[in-house]
Amino acid sequence: MTSSPSPFGQNEWLVEEMYRKFREDPSSVDPSWHEFLVDYSPEPATDATAANGQSATPAAPATPAAPPAPAAPA
């Protein structure tokens, strides 16, 4: 367990995956997430830091935006 829980809870992996896809190809992610993902800054993981040899600098906590409500069917 980590010392600070993710603001996304158990869905953190989903947000991380969407962010990775967005960085590679923004059109692969639903446009309703673009505004959030542009400003998203994932917190560095201590395991990843040790693996790549770079030091982690604490990032300012991102304020997660609530995803937009689904559009009503036409």
C-alpha positions in Angstrom: 0.0 0.0 0.0 1.2 3.6 -0.7 1.4 6.2 2.0 -0.8 8.7 0.1 -3.9 7.3 -1.6 -4.6 8.3 -5.2 -7.4 10.7 -5.8 -8.7 8.2 -8.3 -8.8 5.3 -5.9 -8.8 1.9 -7.6 -9.3 3.6 -11.0 -5.9 5.1 -11.0 -4.7 2.6 -13.5 -7.4 3.7 -15.9 -6.5 7.3 -15.7 -2.8 6.4 -16.2 -3.7 4.3 -19.2 -5.8 7.1 -20.8 -3.0 9.6 -20.1 -0.5 7.3 -21.8 -2.8 6.9 -24.8 -3.5 10.6 -24.9 0.2 11.5 -25.0 0.7 9.0 -27.9 -2.4 9.9 -29.9 -4.9 12.4 -28.5 -7.6 11.2 -31.0 -7.5 7.8 -29.3 -9.1 9.2 -26.2 -12.7 10.6 -25.9 -12.6 14.3 -26.5 -14.5 14.9 -23.2 -11.2 13.9 -21.4 -8.9 16.2 -23.4 -9.2 19.2 -21.1 -8.4 17.1 -18.0 -5.5 15.1 -19.6 -3.8 18.2 -21.0 -3.2 19.5 -17.5 -2.8 16.1 -15.8 0.5 15.5 -14.2 0.9 11.9 -12.8 2.7 11.6 -9.5 6.0 9.9 -9.9 6.1 6.4 -8.5 9.0 5.5 -6.3 9.5 2.1 -8.0 9.6 3.8 -11.4 12.1 6.4 -10.1 14.5 3.7 -8.9 14.2 1.8 -12.2 15.0 4.8 -14.4 17.6 6.3 -12.1 16.1 9.7 -12.1 15.1 11.5 -8.9 11.5 12.3 -8.3 10.4 15.8 -7.6 7.1 16.2 -5.9 4.5 17.5 -8.3 1.8 19.9 -7.2 -1.4 17.9 -6.6 -3.6 17.9 -9.6 -7.3 18.8 -9.0 -9.2 16.1 -10.9 -12.0 17.3 -13.0 -15.2 15.3 -13.0 -15.8 13.7 -16.3 -18.7 15.3 -18.1 -22.1 13.7 -17.9 -23.1 11.4 -20.8 -25.1 13.2 -23.5 -28.8 12.4 -23.7 -29.6 10.1 -26.6 -31.0 11.9 -29.7 
